[in-house]
Amino acid sequence: MTKIGILSDTHGYVHPKVFDFFEKCDQIWHAGDIGSIHVLDELTLIAPVKAVYGNCDSWDVRAVIQEHLLFNCEKYLVSLMHITGYPNHYEHITKKIIQLHQPTIIVGGHSHILRVMQDKANKLLFVNPGAAGKNGFHTHITFLRFEIAEERMFNLEVFDEPRI
């Protein structure tokens, strides 16, 4: 069993409650717009981090992480990228990844909108954790966690706090 924490769009900010919320996570996935290497350093203190860069990330962040990751977690194939679109409105590159690799989970960021949706047409789970940073148009800071055991996902929990 693997416990996963997911966040995106931190824009250089690590919310203090992320440490407690992700405390028992085995992995953290960051879907881009990290903002600073410092964010990755802080998250790595909690658990190993898989991260991709976003459109707002500077060259120092882009130098150490990739734009897209495709990896296995338990019996799921995960696609992690910043700009994905969402079911029925995927970006061209996301459609190509679905066609070529058939991931069972797609994790994206960028929109600052929390979305967890079954995409029945493509037989996958779409996850956008919203925005965990202070910058942007979002009114709530959100991130999430869930557990995976082989071919089963469960215990989805969302951190949701009004942005002040």
Stockholm file with secondary structure:
# STOCKHOLM 1.0

chainA/1-164         MTKIGILSDTHGYVHPKVFDFFEKCDQIWHAGDIGSIHVLDELTLIAPVKAVYGNCDSWDVRAVIQEHLLFNCEKYLVSLMHITGYPNHYEHITKKIIQLHQPTIIVGGHSHILRVMQDKANKLLFVNPGAAGKNGFHTHITFLRFEIAEERMFNLEVFDEPRI
#=GR chainA/1-164 SS CEEEEEECCCTTCCCTTHHHHTTTCSEEEECSCCCCHHHHHHHHTTSCEEEBCCTTCCHHHHTTSBSEEEEEETTEEEEEESCCCCTTSCCHHHHHHHHHHCCSEEECCSSCCEEEEEETTTTEEEEEECCCSSCSSCSEEEEEEEEEETTEEEEEEEEEEECC
#=GC SS_cons         CEEEEEECCCTTCCCTTHHHHTTTCSEEEECSCCCCHHHHHHHHTTSCEEEBCCTTCCHHHHTTSBSEEEEEETTEEEEEESCCCCTTSCCHHHHHHHHHHCCSEEECCSSCCEEEEEETTTTEEEEEECCCSSCSSCSEEEEEEEEEETTEEEEEEEEEEECC
//
